[in-house]
Amino acid sequence: MCPGFESLIRHQDTLMRTFAKLAFLLIGISFLGCQSTNRLPDGSMVGVMTTQQVPAVLIDGKPQRLAPGARIVGANNSSLTPNQVPANSKVRYRVDAMGLVTHVWLLPPDR
C-alpha cells in the first residue's frame, strides 16, 4: 500500500469521528432546550398583582382590566379564577393590543 493512501484513510476516519461527535453534541443540546416546559412567552412582563372586583386588577399599583377569557395559571399549571389569586402575588403577565391583560402566570415567592 502507498504511505500517502494510509494517511488519507486515517485523516478521513478522524474527520468522520469529529463529525459524529459534533452531531451527537448538537442533538444533545437540542434535547436540553426542549425539556423546559415552564418557559414563558416573550413579551410578558413581571409585576405584583392584586385582584379587585372582576375584571379589575391592580398590577404594580396601576389599575388594569382582565380581557374576556383571560387565563390565570397557578404555579402548578392549574387554572385559577381571579378570586383565588392571593393579594400581592408575584406574577408574569401579558397584555394585548388594547392594553387588556390576557394571560397571568403566578410565580413562586422566591422569584
MARLO-99215 format. One record per atom (N, C-alpha, C): residue number from 1; atom name; x, y, z. Coordinates in Angstrom, 2 decimals, padded with zeros to 5 digits. Layout:
BEGIN
<seq = NUM atom = CA X = X Y = Y Z = Z>
...
This chain:
BEGIN
<seq = 1 atom = N X = 000.82 Y = -001.18 Z = 000.00>
<seq = 1 atom = CA X = 000.00 Y = 000.00 Z = 000.00>
<seq = 1 atom = C X = 000.87 Y = 001.25 Z = 000.00>
<seq = 2 atom = N X = 000.35 Y = 002.25 Z = -000.56>
<seq = 2 atom = CA X = 001.07 Y = 003.52 Z = -000.65>
<seq = 2 atom = C X = 000.96 Y = 004.27 Z = 000.68>
<seq = 3 atom = N X = 002.08 Y = 004.83 Z = 001.22>
<seq = 3 atom = CA X = 002.03 Y = 005.53 Z = 002.51>
<seq = 3 atom = C X = 001.07 Y = 006.73 Z = 002.50>
<seq = 4 atom = N X = 000.94 Y = 007.41 Z = 001.39>
<seq = 4 atom = CA X = 000.03 Y = 008.55 Z = 001.32>
<seq = 4 atom = C X = -001.42 Y = 008.12 Z = 001.43>
<seq = 5 atom = N X = -001.72 Y = 006.92 Z = 000.92>
<seq = 5 atom = CA X = -003.08 Y = 006.40 Z = 000.97>
<seq = 5 atom = C X = -003.49 Y = 006.09 Z = 002.40>
<seq = 6 atom = N X = -002.60 Y = 005.51 Z = 003.20>
<seq = 6 atom = CA X = -002.90 Y = 005.21 Z = 004.61>
<seq = 6 atom = C X = -003.15 Y = 006.50 Z = 005.40>
<seq = 7 atom = N X = -002.37 Y = 007.51 Z = 005.10>
<seq = 7 atom = CA X = -002.55 Y = 008.80 Z = 005.77>
<seq = 7 atom = C X = -003.91 Y = 009.40 Z = 005.43>
<seq = 8 atom = N X = -004.31 Y = 009.26 Z = 004.18>
<seq = 8 atom = CA X = -005.60 Y = 009.78 Z = 003.74>
<seq = 8 atom = C X = -006.74 Y = 009.04 Z = 004.46>
<seq = 9 atom = N X = -006.63 Y = 007.73 Z = 004.60>
<seq = 9 atom = CA X = -007.66 Y = 006.95 Z = 005.28>
<seq = 9 atom = C X = -007.75 Y = 007.36 Z = 006.75>
<seq = 10 atom = N X = -006.60 Y = 007.53 Z = 007.43>
<seq = 10 atom = CA X = -006.61 Y = 007.96 Z = 008.83>
<seq = 10 atom = C X = -007.24 Y = 009.35 Z = 008.96>
<seq = 11 atom = N X = -006.94 Y = 010.24 Z = 008.02>
<seq = 11 atom = CA X = -007.49 Y = 011.59 Z = 008.06>
<seq = 11 atom = C X = -009.01 Y = 011.55 Z = 007.90>
<seq = 12 atom = N X = -009.50 Y = 010.73 Z = 006.96>
<seq = 12 atom = CA X = -010.95 Y = 010.62 Z = 006.76>
<seq = 12 atom = C X = -011.62 Y = 010.02 Z = 007.99>
<seq = 13 atom = N X = -010.97 Y = 009.03 Z = 008.62>
<seq = 13 atom = CA X = -011.53 Y = 008.40 Z = 009.81>
<seq = 13 atom = C X = -011.63 Y = 009.42 Z = 010.96>
<seq = 14 atom = N X = -010.60 Y = 010.21 Z = 011.15>
<seq = 14 atom = CA X = -010.60 Y = 011.24 Z = 012.18>
<seq = 14 atom = C X = -011.69 Y = 012.29 Z = 011.88>
<seq = 15 atom = N X = -011.82 Y = 012.65 Z = 010.64>
<seq = 15 atom = CA X = -012.82 Y = 013.64 Z = 010.24>
<seq = 15 atom = C X = -014.24 Y = 013.11 Z = 010.49>
<seq = 16 atom = N X = -014.49 Y = 011.85 Z = 010.16>
<seq = 16 atom = CA X = -015.81 Y = 011.25 Z = 010.38>
<seq = 16 atom = C X = -016.13 Y = 011.17 Z = 011.88>
<seq = 17 atom = N X = -015.16 Y = 010.84 Z = 012.70>
<seq = 17 atom = CA X = -015.39 Y = 010.79 Z = 014.14>
<seq = 17 atom = C X = -015.69 Y = 012.17 Z = 014.69>
<seq = 18 atom = N X = -015.02 Y = 013.17 Z = 014.19>
<seq = 18 atom = CA X = -015.27 Y = 014.54 Z = 014.62>
<seq = 18 atom = C X = -016.69 Y = 014.98 Z = 014.26>
<seq = 19 atom = N X = -017.12 Y = 014.65 Z = 013.02>
<seq = 19 atom = CA X = -018.49 Y = 014.99 Z = 012.61>
<seq = 19 atom = C X = -019.52 Y = 014.25 Z = 013.46>
<seq = 20 atom = N X = -019.26 Y = 012.99 Z = 013.77>
<seq = 20 atom = CA X = -020.19 Y = 012.21 Z = 014.59>
<seq = 20 atom = C X = -020.30 Y = 012.82 Z = 015.99>
<seq = 21 atom = N X = -019.18 Y = 013.22 Z = 016.59>
<seq = 21 atom = CA X = -019.21 Y = 013.83 Z = 017.91>
<seq = 21 atom = C X = -019.98 Y = 015.15 Z = 017.88>
<seq = 22 atom = N X = -019.76 Y = 015.91 Z = 016.83>
<seq = 22 atom = CA X = -020.46 Y = 017.19 Z = 016.68>
<seq = 22 atom = C X = -021.96 Y = 016.97 Z = 016.53>
<seq = 23 atom = N X = -022.36 Y = 015.96 Z = 015.76>
<seq = 23 atom = CA X = -023.78 Y = 015.67 Z = 015.58>
<seq = 23 atom = C X = -024.41 Y = 015.26 Z = 016.90>
<seq = 24 atom = N X = -023.76 Y = 014.40 Z = 017.67>
<seq = 24 atom = CA X = -024.30 Y = 014.00 Z = 018.96>
<seq = 24 atom = C X = -024.38 Y = 015.18 Z = 019.92>
<seq = 25 atom = N X = -023.42 Y = 016.07 Z = 019.88>
<seq = 25 atom = CA X = -023.43 Y = 017.25 Z = 020.73>
<seq = 25 atom = C X = -024.61 Y = 018.15 Z = 020.38>
<seq = 26 atom = N X = -024.84 Y = 018.38 Z = 019.10>
<seq = 26 atom = CA X = -025.96 Y = 019.22 Z = 018.68>
<seq = 26 atom = C X = -027.30 Y = 018.60 Z = 019.03>
<seq = 27 atom = N X = -027.43 Y = 017.30 Z = 018.89>
<seq = 27 atom = CA X = -028.67 Y = 016.63 Z = 019.25>
<seq = 27 atom = C X = -028.90 Y = 016.74 Z = 020.76>
<seq = 28 atom = N X = -027.84 Y = 016.57 Z = 021.54>
<seq = 28 atom = CA X = -027.96 Y = 016.68 Z = 023.00>
<seq = 28 atom = C X = -028.38 Y = 018.07 Z = 023.42>
<seq = 29 atom = N X = -027.81 Y = 019.08 Z = 022.80>
<seq = 29 atom = CA X = -028.17 Y = 020.46 Z = 023.14>
<seq = 29 atom = C X = -029.62 Y = 020.74 Z = 022.78>
<seq = 30 atom = N X = -030.08 Y = 020.21 Z = 021.64>
<seq = 30 atom = CA X = -031.47 Y = 020.46 Z = 021.25>
<seq = 30 atom = C X = -032.43 Y = 019.78 Z = 022.22>
<seq = 31 atom = N X = -032.09 Y = 018.59 Z = 022.73>
<seq = 31 atom = CA X = -032.95 Y = 017.93 Z = 023.72>
<seq = 31 atom = C X = -032.98 Y = 018.70 Z = 025.02>
<seq = 32 atom = N X = -031.87 Y = 019.31 Z = 025.42>
<seq = 32 atom = CA X = -031.87 Y = 020.12 Z = 026.64>
<seq = 32 atom = C X = -032.80 Y = 021.30 Z = 026.51>
<seq = 33 atom = N X = -032.83 Y = 021.91 Z = 025.35>
<seq = 33 atom = CA X = -033.70 Y = 023.05 Z = 025.13>
<seq = 33 atom = C X = -035.17 Y = 022.67 Z = 025.12>
<seq = 34 atom = N X = -035.49 Y = 021.45 Z = 024.72>
<seq = 34 atom = CA X = -036.88 Y = 021.00 Z = 024.64>
<seq = 34 atom = C X = -037.43 Y = 020.53 Z = 025.98>
<seq = 35 atom = N X = -036.61 Y = 020.28 Z = 026.96>
<seq = 35 atom = CA X = -037.08 Y = 019.73 Z = 028.22>
<seq = 35 atom = C X = -037.83 Y = 020.75 Z = 029.06>
<seq = 36 atom = N X = -037.53 Y = 021.99 Z = 028.92>
<seq = 36 atom = CA X = -038.17 Y = 023.00 Z = 029.76>
<seq = 36 atom = C X = -039.58 Y = 023.27 Z = 029.26>
<seq = 37 atom = N X = -040.58 Y = 022.91 Z = 030.07>
<seq = 37 atom = CA X = -041.97 Y = 023.16 Z = 029.69>
<seq = 37 atom = C X = -042.52 Y = 024.39 Z = 030.40>
<seq = 38 atom = N X = -041.74 Y = 025.03 Z = 031.26>
<seq = 38 atom = CA X = -042.21 Y = 026.18 Z = 032.02>
<seq = 38 atom = C X = -041.77 Y = 027.50 Z = 031.42>
<seq = 39 atom = N X = -041.41 Y = 027.48 Z = 030.17>
<seq = 39 atom = CA X = -040.98 Y = 028.73 Z = 029.55>
<seq = 39 atom = C X = -042.17 Y = 029.65 Z = 029.37>
<seq = 40 atom = N X = -041.94 Y = 030.92 Z = 029.63>
<seq = 40 atom = CA X = -042.99 Y = 031.91 Z = 029.47>
<seq = 40 atom = C X = -042.79 Y = 032.63 Z = 028.14>
<seq = 41 atom = N X = -043.85 Y = 032.98 Z = 027.48>
<seq = 41 atom = CA X = -043.73 Y = 033.59 Z = 026.16>
<seq = 41 atom = C X = -043.06 Y = 034.96 Z = 026.21>
<seq = 42 atom = N X = -042.43 Y = 035.28 Z = 025.11>
<seq = 42 atom = CA X = -041.81 Y = 036.61 Z = 025.00>
<seq = 42 atom = C X = -042.88 Y = 037.68 Z = 025.02>
<seq = 43 atom = N X = -042.51 Y = 038.83 Z = 025.46>
<seq = 43 atom = CA X = -043.45 Y = 039.93 Z = 025.52>
<seq = 43 atom = C X = -044.20 Y = 040.00 Z = 026.84>
<seq = 44 atom = N X = -043.92 Y = 039.08 Z = 027.73>
<seq = 44 atom = CA X = -044.60 Y = 039.13 Z = 029.02>
<seq = 44 atom = C X = -043.81 Y = 040.02 Z = 029.97>
<seq = 45 atom = N X = -044.50 Y = 040.49 Z = 031.01>
<seq = 45 atom = CA X = -043.90 Y = 041.39 Z = 031.99>
<seq = 45 atom = C X = -044.08 Y = 040.83 Z = 033.39>
<seq = 46 atom = N X = -043.25 Y = 041.27 Z = 034.31>
<seq = 46 atom = CA X = -043.31 Y = 040.81 Z = 035.69>
<seq = 46 atom = C X = -043.87 Y = 041.93 Z = 036.56>
<seq = 47 atom = N X = -044.71 Y = 041.56 Z = 037.52>
<seq = 47 atom = CA X = -045.28 Y = 042.56 Z = 038.41>
<seq = 47 atom = C X = -045.89 Y = 041.91 Z = 039.63>
<seq = 48 atom = N X = -046.51 Y = 042.73 Z = 040.46>
<seq = 48 atom = CA X = -047.22 Y = 042.27 Z = 041.66>
<seq = 48 atom = C X = -048.69 Y = 042.58 Z = 041.45>
<seq = 49 atom = N X = -049.53 Y = 041.55 Z = 041.54>
<seq = 49 atom = CA X = -050.95 Y = 041.71 Z = 041.21>
<seq = 49 atom = C X = -051.85 Y = 041.47 Z = 042.42>
<seq = 50 atom = N X = -052.86 Y = 042.30 Z = 042.52>
<seq = 50 atom = CA X = -053.94 Y = 042.13 Z = 043.49>
<seq = 50 atom = C X = -055.24 Y = 042.22 Z = 042.72>
<seq = 51 atom = N X = -056.13 Y = 041.26 Z = 042.93>
<seq = 51 atom = CA X = -057.40 Y = 041.30 Z = 042.22>
<seq = 51 atom = C X = -058.39 Y = 042.18 Z = 042.97>
<seq = 52 atom = N X = -059.26 Y = 042.79 Z = 042.21>
<seq = 52 atom = CA X = -060.33 Y = 043.60 Z = 042.77>
<seq = 52 atom = C X = -061.64 Y = 042.99 Z = 042.27>
<seq = 53 atom = N X = -062.66 Y = 043.80 Z = 042.09>
<seq = 53 atom = CA X = -063.89 Y = 043.25 Z = 041.53>
<seq = 53 atom = C X = -063.67 Y = 042.98 Z = 040.05>
<seq = 54 atom = N X = -063.93 Y = 041.75 Z = 039.63>
<seq = 54 atom = CA X = -063.67 Y = 041.31 Z = 038.26>
<seq = 54 atom = C X = -064.36 Y = 042.25 Z = 037.28>
<seq = 55 atom = N X = -063.73 Y = 042.71 Z = 036.24>
<seq = 55 atom = CA X = -062.45 Y = 042.35 Z = 035.68>
<seq = 55 atom = C X = -061.29 Y = 043.24 Z = 036.11>
<seq = 56 atom = N X = -061.44 Y = 044.01 Z = 037.15>
<seq = 56 atom = CA X = -060.40 Y = 044.95 Z = 037.57>
<seq = 56 atom = C X = -059.33 Y = 044.25 Z = 038.40>
<seq = 57 atom = N X = -058.08 Y = 044.59 Z = 038.12>
<seq = 57 atom = CA X = -056.94 Y = 044.12 Z = 038.90>
<seq = 57 atom = C X = -055.97 Y = 045.28 Z = 039.07>
<seq = 58 atom = N X = -055.13 Y = 045.19 Z = 040.08>
<seq = 58 atom = CA X = -054.05 Y = 046.15 Z = 040.26>
<seq = 58 atom = C X = -052.74 Y = 045.41 Z = 039.99>
<seq = 59 atom = N X = -051.95 Y = 045.93 Z = 039.07>
<seq = 59 atom = CA X = -050.63 Y = 045.36 Z = 038.81>
<seq = 59 atom = C X = -049.62 Y = 046.47 Z = 039.04>
<seq = 60 atom = N X = -048.75 Y = 046.24 Z = 040.00>
<seq = 60 atom = CA X = -047.78 Y = 047.25 Z = 040.43>
<seq = 60 atom = C X = -048.46 Y = 048.55 Z = 040.81>
<seq = 61 atom = N X = -049.64 Y = 048.45 Z = 041.43>
<seq = 61 atom = CA X = -050.37 Y = 049.62 Z = 041.90>
<seq = 61 atom = C X = -051.14 Y = 050.36 Z = 040.82>
<seq = 62 atom = N X = -051.07 Y = 049.89 Z = 039.57>
<seq = 62 atom = CA X = -051.78 Y = 050.55 Z = 038.48>
<seq = 62 atom = C X = -053.03 Y = 049.74 Z = 038.12>
<seq = 63 atom = N X = -054.17 Y = 050.41 Z = 037.96>
<seq = 63 atom = CA X = -055.38 Y = 049.67 Z = 037.59>
<seq = 63 atom = C X = -055.28 Y = 049.10 Z = 036.18>
<seq = 64 atom = N X = -055.63 Y = 047.84 Z = 036.05>
<seq = 64 atom = CA X = -055.65 Y = 047.13 Z = 034.77>
<seq = 64 atom = C X = -056.97 Y = 046.39 Z = 034.68>
<seq = 65 atom = N X = -057.29 Y = 045.90 Z = 033.49>
<seq = 65 atom = CA X = -058.50 Y = 045.11 Z = 033.30>
<seq = 65 atom = C X = -058.13 Y = 043.78 Z = 032.67>
<seq = 66 atom = N X = -058.79 Y = 042.72 Z = 033.14>
<seq = 66 atom = CA X = -058.62 Y = 041.42 Z = 032.52>
<seq = 66 atom = C X = -059.45 Y = 041.37 Z = 031.24>
<seq = 67 atom = N X = -058.87 Y = 040.81 Z = 030.21>
<seq = 67 atom = CA X = -059.59 Y = 040.65 Z = 028.95>
<seq = 67 atom = C X = -060.64 Y = 039.56 Z = 029.10>
<seq = 68 atom = N X = -061.70 Y = 039.60 Z = 028.31>
<seq = 68 atom = CA X = -062.65 Y = 038.49 Z = 028.34>
<seq = 68 atom = C X = -061.92 Y = 037.19 Z = 027.99>
<seq = 69 atom = N X = -062.09 Y = 036.17 Z = 028.80>
<seq = 69 atom = CA X = -061.41 Y = 034.90 Z = 028.56>
<seq = 69 atom = C X = -059.97 Y = 034.88 Z = 029.02>
<seq = 70 atom = N X = -059.57 Y = 035.85 Z = 029.83>
<seq = 70 atom = CA X = -058.19 Y = 035.88 Z = 030.32>
<seq = 70 atom = C X = -057.90 Y = 034.62 Z = 031.12>
<seq = 71 atom = N X = -056.67 Y = 034.11 Z = 030.98>
<seq = 71 atom = CA X = -056.27 Y = 032.89 Z = 031.68>
<seq = 71 atom = C X = -055.33 Y = 033.25 Z = 032.82>
<seq = 72 atom = N X = -055.61 Y = 032.69 Z = 033.98>
<seq = 72 atom = CA X = -054.73 Y = 032.83 Z = 035.14>
<seq = 72 atom = C X = -054.25 Y = 031.43 Z = 035.48>
<seq = 73 atom = N X = -052.94 Y = 031.24 Z = 035.47>
<seq = 73 atom = CA X = -052.36 Y = 029.91 Z = 035.69>
<seq = 73 atom = C X = -051.53 Y = 029.94 Z = 036.96>
<seq = 74 atom = N X = -051.79 Y = 028.96 Z = 037.84>
<seq = 74 atom = CA X = -051.05 Y = 028.86 Z = 039.10>
<seq = 74 atom = C X = -049.68 Y = 028.25 Z = 038.90>
<seq = 75 atom = N X = -048.91 Y = 028.19 Z = 039.99>
<seq = 75 atom = CA X = -047.54 Y = 027.68 Z = 039.92>
<seq = 75 atom = C X = -047.50 Y = 026.21 Z = 039.52>
<seq = 76 atom = N X = -048.57 Y = 025.45 Z = 039.81>
<seq = 76 atom = CA X = -048.60 Y = 024.03 Z = 039.43>
<seq = 76 atom = C X = -049.33 Y = 023.82 Z = 038.10>
<seq = 77 atom = N X = -049.45 Y = 024.85 Z = 037.30>
<seq = 77 atom = CA X = -050.03 Y = 024.83 Z = 035.96>
<seq = 77 atom = C X = -051.54 Y = 024.56 Z = 035.98>
<seq = 78 atom = N X = -052.21 Y = 024.93 Z = 037.05>
<seq = 78 atom = CA X = -053.67 Y = 024.78 Z = 037.11>
<seq = 78 atom = C X = -054.33 Y = 026.13 Z = 036.86>
<seq = 79 atom = N X = -055.50 Y = 026.11 Z = 036.27>
<seq = 79 atom = CA X = -056.25 Y = 027.34 Z = 036.02>
<seq = 79 atom = C X = -056.86 Y = 027.85 Z = 037.31>
<seq = 80 atom = N X = -056.83 Y = 029.15 Z = 037.48>
<seq = 80 atom = CA X = -057.39 Y = 029.79 Z = 038.67>
<seq = 80 atom = C X = -058.41 Y = 030.83 Z = 038.25>
<seq = 81 atom = N X = -059.35 Y = 031.10 Z = 039.13>
<seq = 81 atom = CA X = -060.26 Y = 032.22 Z = 038.93>
<seq = 81 atom = C X = -059.65 Y = 033.44 Z = 039.64>
<seq = 82 atom = N X = -060.04 Y = 034.64 Z = 039.27>
<seq = 82 atom = CA X = -059.43 Y = 035.82 Z = 039.89>
<seq = 82 atom = C X = -059.56 Y = 035.85 Z = 041.41>
<seq = 83 atom = N X = -060.65 Y = 035.33 Z = 041.97>
<seq = 83 atom = CA X = -060.80 Y = 035.37 Z = 043.42>
<seq = 83 atom = C X = -059.89 Y = 034.37 Z = 044.13>
<seq = 84 atom = N X = -059.25 Y = 033.47 Z = 043.41>
<seq = 84 atom = CA X = -058.31 Y = 032.52 Z = 044.01>
<seq = 84 atom = C X = -056.88 Y = 033.05 Z = 044.07>
<seq = 85 atom = N X = -056.63 Y = 034.19 Z = 043.47>
<seq = 85 atom = CA X = -055.28 Y = 034.77 Z = 043.45>
<seq = 85 atom = C X = -055.04 Y = 035.51 Z = 044.76>
<seq = 86 atom = N X = -054.00 Y = 035.13 Z = 045.51>
<seq = 86 atom = CA X = -053.72 Y = 035.84 Z = 046.76>
<seq = 86 atom = C X = -053.32 Y = 037.30 Z = 046.49>
<seq = 87 atom = N X = -053.60 Y = 038.16 Z = 047.43>
<seq = 87 atom = CA X = -053.22 Y = 039.58 Z = 047.29>
<seq = 87 atom = C X = -051.71 Y = 039.70 Z = 047.21>
<seq = 88 atom = N X = -051.24 Y = 040.67 Z = 046.44>
<seq = 88 atom = CA X = -049.81 Y = 040.96 Z = 046.26>
<seq = 88 atom = C X = -049.03 Y = 039.74 Z = 045.79>
<seq = 89 atom = N X = -049.58 Y = 039.04 Z = 044.80>
<seq = 89 atom = CA X = -048.91 Y = 037.88 Z = 044.22>
<seq = 89 atom = C X = -047.93 Y = 038.32 Z = 043.15>
<seq = 90 atom = N X = -046.74 Y = 037.70 Z = 043.15>
<seq = 90 atom = CA X = -045.79 Y = 037.95 Z = 042.07>
<seq = 90 atom = C X = -046.29 Y = 037.21 Z = 040.84>
<seq = 91 atom = N X = -046.40 Y = 037.94 Z = 039.74>
<seq = 91 atom = CA X = -046.94 Y = 037.36 Z = 038.51>
<seq = 91 atom = C X = -046.10 Y = 037.77 Z = 037.31>
<seq = 92 atom = N X = -046.27 Y = 037.00 Z = 036.28>
<seq = 92 atom = CA X = -045.80 Y = 037.37 Z = 034.95>
<seq = 92 atom = C X = -047.06 Y = 037.46 Z = 034.11>
<seq = 93 atom = N X = -047.21 Y = 038.50 Z = 033.33>
<seq = 93 atom = CA X = -048.46 Y = 038.72 Z = 032.61>
<seq = 93 atom = C X = -048.20 Y = 039.24 Z = 031.21>
<seq = 94 atom = N X = -049.22 Y = 039.10 Z = 030.39>
<seq = 94 atom = CA X = -049.13 Y = 039.58 Z = 029.01>
<seq = 94 atom = C X = -050.39 Y = 040.38 Z = 028.69>
<seq = 95 atom = N X = -050.22 Y = 041.47 Z = 027.99>
<seq = 95 atom = CA X = -051.35 Y = 042.32 Z = 027.60>
<seq = 95 atom = C X = -051.51 Y = 042.27 Z = 026.08>
<seq = 96 atom = N X = -052.75 Y = 042.54 Z = 025.62>
<seq = 96 atom = CA X = -053.00 Y = 042.56 Z = 024.18>
<seq = 96 atom = C X = -052.83 Y = 043.99 Z = 023.65>
<seq = 97 atom = N X = -053.18 Y = 044.18 Z = 022.39>
<seq = 97 atom = CA X = -053.02 Y = 045.49 Z = 021.74>
<seq = 97 atom = C X = -053.92 Y = 046.56 Z = 022.36>
<seq = 98 atom = N X = -055.02 Y = 046.13 Z = 022.98>
<seq = 98 atom = CA X = -055.93 Y = 047.08 Z = 023.62>
<seq = 98 atom = C X = -055.49 Y = 047.43 Z = 025.04>
<seq = 99 atom = N X = -054.46 Y = 046.77 Z = 025.54>
<seq = 99 atom = CA X = -053.99 Y = 047.02 Z = 026.89>
<seq = 99 atom = C X = -054.66 Y = 046.16 Z = 027.95>
<seq = 100 atom = N X = -055.47 Y = 045.18 Z = 027.53>
<seq = 100 atom = CA X = -056.13 Y = 044.28 Z = 028.46>
<seq = 100 atom = C X = -055.22 Y = 043.10 Z = 028.80>
<seq = 101 atom = N X = -055.25 Y = 042.66 Z = 030.03>
<seq = 101 atom = CA X = -054.42 Y = 041.54 Z = 030.48>
<seq = 101 atom = C X = -055.04 Y = 040.25 Z = 029.97>
<seq = 102 atom = N X = -054.29 Y = 039.50 Z = 029.16>
<seq = 102 atom = CA X = -054.82 Y = 038.28 Z = 028.55>
<seq = 102 atom = C X = -054.34 Y = 037.01 Z = 029.26>
<seq = 103 atom = N X = -053.13 Y = 037.01 Z = 029.77>
<seq = 103 atom = CA X = -052.56 Y = 035.84 Z = 030.43>
<seq = 103 atom = C X = -051.85 Y = 036.28 Z = 031.71>
<seq = 104 atom = N X = -052.02 Y = 035.49 Z = 032.76>
<seq = 104 atom = CA X = -051.34 Y = 035.75 Z = 034.03>
<seq = 104 atom = C X = -050.77 Y = 034.41 Z = 034.52>
<seq = 105 atom = N X = -049.50 Y = 034.43 Z = 034.88>
<seq = 105 atom = CA X = -048.85 Y = 033.26 Z = 035.47>
<seq = 105 atom = C X = -048.39 Y = 033.63 Z = 036.86>
<seq = 106 atom = N X = -048.84 Y = 032.92 Z = 037.88>
<seq = 106 atom = CA X = -048.38 Y = 033.16 Z = 039.24>
<seq = 106 atom = C X = -046.98 Y = 032.60 Z = 039.40>
<seq = 107 atom = N X = -046.09 Y = 033.38 Z = 039.97>
<seq = 107 atom = CA X = -044.71 Y = 032.95 Z = 040.17>
<seq = 107 atom = C X = -044.51 Y = 032.54 Z = 041.62>
<seq = 108 atom = N X = -043.58 Y = 031.62 Z = 041.86>
<seq = 108 atom = CA X = -043.26 Y = 031.28 Z = 043.24>
<seq = 108 atom = C X = -042.72 Y = 032.51 Z = 043.96>
<seq = 109 atom = N X = -042.90 Y = 032.61 Z = 045.28>
<seq = 109 atom = CA X = -042.47 Y = 033.81 Z = 046.01>
<seq = 109 atom = C X = -040.97 Y = 034.11 Z = 045.92>
<seq = 110 atom = N X = -040.14 Y = 033.11 Z = 045.65>
<seq = 110 atom = CA X = -038.70 Y = 033.33 Z = 045.63>
<seq = 110 atom = C X = -038.20 Y = 033.90 Z = 044.31>
<seq = 111 atom = N X = -039.03 Y = 034.10 Z = 043.30>
<seq = 111 atom = CA X = -038.57 Y = 034.62 Z = 042.00>
<seq = 111 atom = C X = -038.66 Y = 036.09 Z = 041.94>
